[in-house]
């Protein structure tokens, strides 16, 4: 028996037998983990709890020690804890708010990681999305400080790496991660950025890629359905009647709202995590092996299409293989199709931002060595059916006639398509610059690695020359808004890349001949450009320096024109031919290469690498603000506002 001492009429155990007393907050935690309601005997239980310093270690240990069955037994008390945590966030007493947040975050993290109710996990994620999007500017949301300190990053990764959880909660998890990564990303060290950048678990990265691919595929499917519905309707008949005069207007009415949240998640993964690059070309069995499409879930008219997660039916029916013998779909193909849709119409500000983000993602891909390796891999050939604007002078190619080529060809096709379809009054200068930069970076890789890509380069050259013609035709209007000489210089230098280094990456000698033929054939456009920039570079105006750079960049193009044109005219005169055929012009070109003198131009294969913080911070701040508003609106639409969440947590069965 333990010894006792009698002092002052009291019996007291000796020091040797004393046990450490539990602090009061721990005793209160123990009461929460009982089956009885702790507030029955102590009406002020919850008020007192949030005035005490949180013991996260003990709380976390208690939660982790419970299995699913034990957790369900105390679900009512856990629900009460959530409810009172959220209610305490509105308290004026700062200690209660801080302690409530710490209790809440630790509990949410444990529930997301536990093997418990999927409904409960879904509500946890919805609650987190509500907390994150309380303010439009998430960087002003002080609640997120506690989400940074009490990280739920591992819980998100666990959801993405586990197929059943990913199917149920993957969309919300990915959107939540994208938002958390953007919290004060330029002002302080964001732990979610650091952690995302070093993830190397294959199952997790593939899971993230699959969620993104499914969401983008759902958008593509919705657009295709609306397009087919549109084409079979009355307006299609009307446009055929009037000779397709209004085909552009008809096309503009096909509206499916872009999914900027999922696009932001793709950007952050590509930009921050080099290991994610491998996921872009990864075939997804859950996508590619589906054999029968499932009808989509009905969409309520008030819901903006493309901004909500795919339904459980749709999520198992996304993209079918284009050719069962050649390929299954992958994330990059799905993204290129998505980009080809959202980049068609840039008049709407939403779509303009989405198109810009698509081009930024492609910029990051075009700079990555590994991404370029699989983009240009001759052993990885795909048929990619990009969406193209209806135009009177061209017919839509049938899917079965699409060539099977390396993926870089689809990227170049997308850039060419953008170039030829956006020469309009509201000129998207910024998007054009990014588009040309993507092409340039791909050419730099081809030159460096001597990749001879079998691509119809003439389509690119023709598109670039037509763009130059548009800039010249609209000089006055465009110069009032843009420095068009920046873009003109980039275009001219693309031609200089082909002229100077084309022998290292063009597929055949005849391709090099075709380049010269195209320059000579369109010499009037280059002559007009030279006259314009010479005029402005000799005047003391604001464009003097910018125009002067274009003047100097045109030296080799002008040398080619001035060298070959007299010889072509002489050949025609000697042979009494009024108009030479292409083959005859090429014959003159091949015979006179040796006497052509060109100047070596430096830096053509160099470029400034993409930098978000220094050049794109304002864009991403505005984009995240828009996404935050959208997420909050969708949560409200699906009756998952914070008030309803409280009710759900307290009544969940």
Buried (B, 14 or more C-beta within 10 A) or exposed (E): EEEEEEEEEEEEEEEEEEEEEEEEBBEBBEBBBEEEBBBEEBEEBBBEBBEBEBBBEBBBEBBEEBEEEEBBEBBBBBBBBBBBBBBBBEEEEEEBBBBBBBBBBBBBBBBBBBEBBEEBBBBBBBBBBBBBBBBBEBBEBEBBBBBBEBBBBEBBBBBBBBEEBBBBBBBBBBBBBBBBBBBBBEEEEBBBBEBBBEBEEEEBBBBBBBBBBBBBBBBBBBBBBBBEEBBEEEBBEEBEEEEBEEBBEBBBEBBBBBBBBBBBBBBBBBBBBBBBBBBBBBBBEBBBEBEEEBEBBEEEEEBBBBBBBBBEEBBBBBBBBBEEEEBBBBBBBBBBBBBBBBBBBBEBEBBBBBBBBBBBBBBBBBBBEBBBBBBBBEEBBBBBBBBBBBBEEEEEEEEEEBEEBBBBBBBBBBBBBBBBBBBEEEBBBBBBBBBBBBBBBBBBBBBBEEBBBBBBBEBBBBBBBBBBBBBBEBEEEBBEEBBBBBBBBBBBBBBBBBBBBBEBBBEEEEBBBBBBBBBBBBBEBBBBBBEBBBEBBEEEEEBEEBBBBBBEBBBBBBBBBEBBEEBBEEBBEEEEEEEBEEEBBBBBBEEBEEEBEBEEBEEBBEBEEBEBEEEBEEBBBEBBBBBBEBBBBBBEBEEBBBEBBBEBBEEBE
